[in-house]
Amino acid sequence: MSVWAVYGPKGTGKSSFALTFPGKKYVFDLEFGAARAWGFEDADKTVWKPNTQKIKTMLTYKKGQLLQGMCERWQRFTEIYAEILTTSDHPVIVLDTHKEAWDWDAKAHLQELQEAQLEQARSKYAKDMPDEEIAQKINIRKSLIQIEYGIPNTRMNNLIDLARIHDKTLVLVNHERDDYVTVIRDGQPQSVASGKKTLDGYSKTLDRADWVLKTSAIDPVDGKGVVLCAVVEKSPVGLDLIGVSLRVPRMDYEALKLVVEAHGRKMI
């Protein structure tokens, strides 16, 4: 069993590819978009969606606000994930999207730090003063600093490693974003767009995945519409598979398996 990272622009078949893996799949539909995937109705799967609190959070969230419910949401997700890992009913687990899971992880830790900050400050204010007012008075922390990502990073690494330990196939679906590089201008380092695209989400995803596939929409030579394709960017069974392109209508797991076997290898 392997860890797969599938990324690319919206609407290029990422979720659809994830649903082509053989065996029963447990899909964490964290962005409420899995039902739009081709083959969603036919796939052998169980789908979990966040409760309505997620929707309320999306509609009311303000940057820098006092976070609520993030720890509970992350705990609920990890409880279900652990349950799936320890059963044999679902050999394939899909996180759609992995970035959303990463966001939950980081915000849960930020809430933990905010609560610790509030607890330390409460003795200085009236017992009936609302937490929101205390948060304003003490300038509650609004984001994690770089050194504080250690705990969220470890949690996410453990999530990936546990799939391997329990012999599950883990498919991490992600969007893409602009890639940035640091350059020196006027003696000062600046971050500028490189003109390339990279995975949008947990920064170590590409390193920790066994397989990496990048999806895209291309204009065919004959000019008859747009064709979706997936290109292998990382392979655990041979460097000669890097650059292999799968195109609709055979942009699926079985098509890749045939290519691997044609190279004298076996899927892992």
Steps between C-alpha positions, in 0.01 A plus 500: 500500500620852418445868568387695193501877448273610214497874428408747231251774405132471582297286263788287370391160633685478832206366701393284208842333488485434875171313458652256248719320755400136545323403820261672733588863560439723801476857368541794735308761297638798690412766241158360402615443141549124463151447354606694189760235412439269205401156616391626842172310485667177387802492730511251786532754777389652829494880521546711813421872501553759774191603693319830456738671742753499215254694283430752776874547552551563129228765493602686815879463515705816539878502491645533846182414687486286814478147365228264620422141410826439313641257757173309514482480121858370471439250780186366331680463168796317657271270698328387180832477315644278775192278487536452123870420537430220744231329290546295182178618334659795315845436348496847339469832684450825306549846649321748273664734549813436700555875530172531688612232746828688543310824563293329769817367661669841511190685621445244776849571630445875474182462707699305761750786524222761517331311783828478692546876453147566626544273801811689603323836466163422666619567855569862407141575396148468640378142524194575285691676222440316170797332336456716191553818705804354674638397163477860379669637810796261485533515122435127456740329260364492144725248328773245556864602469737273312641322806147413619425285196697216660193345664268527193784364283548202730126428504484505120812286465348248741175499302692405186730249672212322672342422163819314404519323835144374459553403136252750355517684171478872582404739219563867575306727261622860473459811288802687366638848565767733365852401599714770661878536524719735701713748307725783614397846382672817620679287757175368648341155463162505325251227416396500135293265285718256308246454222451137599225326695533278805275309740281722718497362853730331747853585389642151557232317302707451186799374698299252706288360216612187314316598181440854374263570208434844359172548315437764236283597204679515165402604149529200267683523168178467300344789691185305582432604856710479815650172620571418864821321586704387799881494489712291737741729686621247758508121489620239752543232232740668257623839384414409143130534589540869578339698222253226404173666397150355541216661308123483505325258458772283659622739768454251781679258729462202265654692210804588714523139617519383137783747432689383809460136399617584146822620660535163674401633844218453748287766665578563865 
